[in-house]
């Protein structure tokens, strides 16, 4: 072996520096991510988003609890803050994933968190 062929312990063989972009799961700017990885990440993020929104709905219910059945003013403040947090989360996480070419999980984040933000926006509106 005169330095032209390099064999590693894992048997990867003759890989040059330019071959590295084809090996990973697509987090670099030069390669597209695998569809399977996008679907798995999208499903995991969907479950996390739904758990988050369910917890926020529970928090809204606790903030709006009154004995006479009316909506407490604290509930509207809570809903307004939650709406902005979900909208910001949709833009930051969805936009970030889309910029990395992770189209499926980025779209899931934008849609799910965006719909959650719209729900809380409707709750924050004065009745």
N, C-alpha and C positions, 0 to 999 in steps of 0.2 A: 504494500500500500504506500503509494508515493504522495499522499495528500489529496488525490483527486476523488477518492471514494472514502466517505466517512460512514462508519456503521456505529450506531449508538447501542446502548445496552437494551433498548426496547426494540431494536431491529427496524428502525425507521428508514435506514438507508441513506441515500444521497439526496439530502434536502438542502436547497439553497435558501438564502434570506428572503427571496421573493415568493417562495412557496408557503411561507407562514400564513399569509392571508387566506389561504384555502383550507386551513386546518381547523380553525376555531368555529364558534357558533355564530359568527357574524357581528360581533360588537364593533368591529372597526369600520371606518368609513369606506374602505375599498371593497367590501364584500357584502353580499346580501345574506341575511340570516335564513336558517332553515325554517320551512313552514311548520314542521312538527314542533320545534322549539317555540315558535310563535304561538301556536295553539295551546301548548301546555302553560306557558306564561300567561296567556290571555285568560285561560280558565282559572288559574290561581288568583290573578288580579281581580277577576269577576267575583269570586267567592269572598275575597278580602273586602272589596267595595261594598258588597251586599251586607256583610256583617257590620261594617262601619256605618252604613246608612240605617240599618236596623237599630244599632245602638244610639244613633242620633235621634231617631224617631222616639225611642224610649226616653231619652233625655228631654225631648220636646214635650212629651206627655207628662213628665215629672215637673217641668217648669210651668206648664199650663194648668196644673191641677188647682181647681178651686172647688169649694163646697157648694156653691150655687149654680154650677154648670156653665159659667161664662168663661171666656178666655182671659187668662191673666196677662197683664202688659209685659211681664217678664218673658212670656212665651214668644211674643213677637220679636223681642230683642234677641232671644236665643235663635229663633228661626232666621233672622236677618244675618247674624254672625255666621251661622252654619251655612247659609247660602253662599256667602263670600268665601268661606273655607273650601267648600266643595267645588265652587267655580275655579278658584285658584289651583286646587289640586288637579282638576281636569286639564287646565291649561299647562301646568308645569309637567305633570307626569305624562299626559297624553302627547303633548307637544315634544317633550324630550324623547319619548319612545319613537315617535314619528320621525324625528330628526336623525335617529339612529337606524332608520329603515325598518323598524319593528312595527309594521303596519297593522297587524291584527291586534296585539295588545294595546297599541296606541289608540286605535279606534275604539276598543272596548273601554278604555279609560275615559276618553272624551265623551262617549255616549252615556255610560252608566253614571259617572260623576256629574255630567251635565244635566241629566234628567233629575238626579237627586237635588242639584242646585235649583232647578226649576220648581220642584215640589216644595222646597223650603221657601222659595221666593213667594209662592202662592200663599203659604202659611204666614209669611211676614207681612203681607199686604194688610192694611187696616180693614177691618170688617164693618 
